[in-house]
Amino acid sequence: MHTTVSILAEIPEELHNALTLYLETHPDWDQDRVFAAALSLFLLQNGECDRRAARVYLDALFNHAV
């Protein structure tokens, strides 16, 4: 079982609009899944070579617990 935490983030309105449009056309995705995928990919690309971040990224990308 994965433990989750809730975060509050302020993002530019343009980014929110783009996210809303994406989610409207991709019903398999939701805001939580997008944020988990984006944050874990950011950490992987910026030197945080943590297997846990990689696992979260793959789980979010494929919507399946690895």
N, C-alpha and C positions, 0 to 999 in steps of 0.2 A: 504494500500500500504506500502511495506517495503522500507525503504531507505537503500541503500548500499553504501559502501565506497570501494575504491580500495587500496590494499596493495601490497607492493613489499617485497617478502621474499626470502632469500637465503637458500636453503636446500641442503643437501648432494646429489651428483650425483646418488648414489645408491638408495636413496629414490625417486628421480625423475624418475629413470628407473623403479622402482617397481610401481609407480603411473601410468606411461605411459602404462605399461603392463596391469594393472588393468583396466584402462579406455578403452583400446582396446577390452577387453573381456566383458565389462559391459557398453553397449551403453546408458543406462538410466542415467548414472552418468557422470558428467563433473568435471573439476578441481575445479570450484567454489563451487559446491555442496560438494565435498570431503573435502575441506578446512573448509567450514562452519560446517559440521558435526564433523570433528576432533577437531576444536577449541572449539566449544560449549561443546562437551563431555569432553574435557580436563578441562574446567572451572567448569563443574558440578562435576567431580570427585575430584577436588582439592579445594573443600570448597566454591565455588562460587554458592550458591544455589539460583540463580536468576531465576525467572520464565521466563524471557525473553530469557535467555540462553537455558533453557529447551525447550521453544517454537521453537527456531531456530534449535536446535538439532532434534526435532521431524519433523519439516518442511523439513529439509535436508534429514533425514533418509527415510521418506515416500514420498518425493518429492510432498508435498501437504501442503498448508497453513492450519494450525490448527486453 
